[in-house]
């Protein structure tokens, strides 16, 4: 059994991850500055969310996907879960400020597109990158998972196809998103310290709740996101029998749940490459919901290790090859 007070400090370098996040914020600020100075090709914020039909699909989605990832939200007026998911996607499209474009497709009015994408239920979310379609998720999905999926999509688009997004004109209603992101939302030192103390004491439920308290007020808090990912990982493996988990994974290579659980144990044990490799291999040989489950867990483990780690970068590239 894994000790309750296990430390993850050897796996995650919070200072390095913070530095990476700061570099990303500076890049976003530079893009906003370019737009303010009249950079060529800037588009209005209203262009980040568009309604698409079958007649305009080639121009609005396929051609546009050659310069920026296009996320497609398949929805319908009668779909109650769509009314929860669609506003969240629209808000994220504005927040990501040109790193992707959101295309909304009403399935009732565009049955052919629904059939072409093989959609069985809505809401369903796909992406098109450089003309290639990729399923992202189906149904209402937690915001942290959606963010992780979008981050992965953006990285794949940049690394594999050289797509860095589009420049967005600053909004007349207020400061550009990049400027707003620079404003401190804290301080959260006391809450974060309480979460760390709970984690070290083995109070995983308390640690999870403490990190969630920070994120409810500051969703972009890097340290809280990392801490929450660690605490949730430790809670998942608590009480597991490592020998039985590894035997199940070896005896049932096609059992996605067994592979996911084994990957959790691999990471907790410090076998980072093994955990990532196991899930990438699972993505390669599965499809549909099974494939999505393995992909999502891999993204969650990326959060635990930190985006600056070279092992994460290597695994992201391997996942991109598996998906495309």
Secondary structure, DSSP 8 states (H G I E B T S, - for coil): ---TT---TTT--HHHHHHHHHHHHHHHHHHHHHHHTT-TT-B-GGGGEEE--TTTHIIIIIIGGGTSEEEEEEE-TT-HHHHHHHHHHHHHHHHHTTSEEEEEEETTT-HHHHHHTT--SSSEEEEEETTEEEEEEES---HHHHHHHHHHHHHHHHHHH------B---TTSS-HHHHHTS-----HHHHHHHHHHHHTT-HHHHHHHHHHHHHH-TT-HHHHHHHHHHHHHHHHTT--HHHHHHHHHH-TT-HHHHHHHHHHHHHTT-HHHHHHHHHHHHHT--HHHHHHHHHHHHHHHHHH-TTSHHHHHHHHHHHHHH-
